[in-house]
Amino acid sequence: MKKWLILFFSIFFIGCGSIKDLSNTPTRKVEAYLNKYQIADDSIFKDIYDDVMDIFNTTDLSEGEKIRYEKMMKKNYGDMTYEVKDERIDGDNAIVTAEINVKDLAKVKENADEYLEDHKEEFQDENGILNDSLFHNYLFEHWDSDSEIITYTIDFTLYKNEDGKWKLDSLTKEQKQKLHGTYSI
């Protein structure tokens, strides 16, 4: 009986160690990162907040508009889907290629800017001055209703640290824009 217990616990601990190692792959690290995007995890959102707020020169947003904008971006992340297409490992470096599907907010912004150019009077106050809030409301309404889905391919680079754990390199501006759905703005 004692031998069976020792054998059982040996297998159990070896098995637990193997399970732990299964999450330490480049693909699993990218999937975990993208899953955090999908749920707008605070650790991810705090990291990208400034990038998100800079996308459309949002310094002129009111506090209410910033909150609405933030909610819309989080919703966009929640609607994002992805599929890992490839994993290439070269020693302590790896590249994971993923295809992501996000709302094409860049196209909505471009269309809204064109509409603004052709219909400035709709967005002006009684003195003929552009009212940013009117334009932002127009833009936000179209984000909800007019957004098409666009597919981007992103190559995530990773490295293995001194503890043997895979770590994601910092994302480039282009990669972040693709995740935000604002690439090409």
Protein Blocks (a to p, Z undefined) as FASTA:
>chain_A
ZZmmmmmmmmmmmmmmmmmmmmmcfklmmmmmmmmmmnopaklmmmmmmmmmmmnopmlp
cfklmmmmmmmmmmmmmmpccddfbdcdehjaccdddddddddfklmmmmmmmmmmmmmm
mmccfkopacfklmmmmmmmmmmmmpccddddddddddddfkopacdddddfklmmmmno
pghZZ
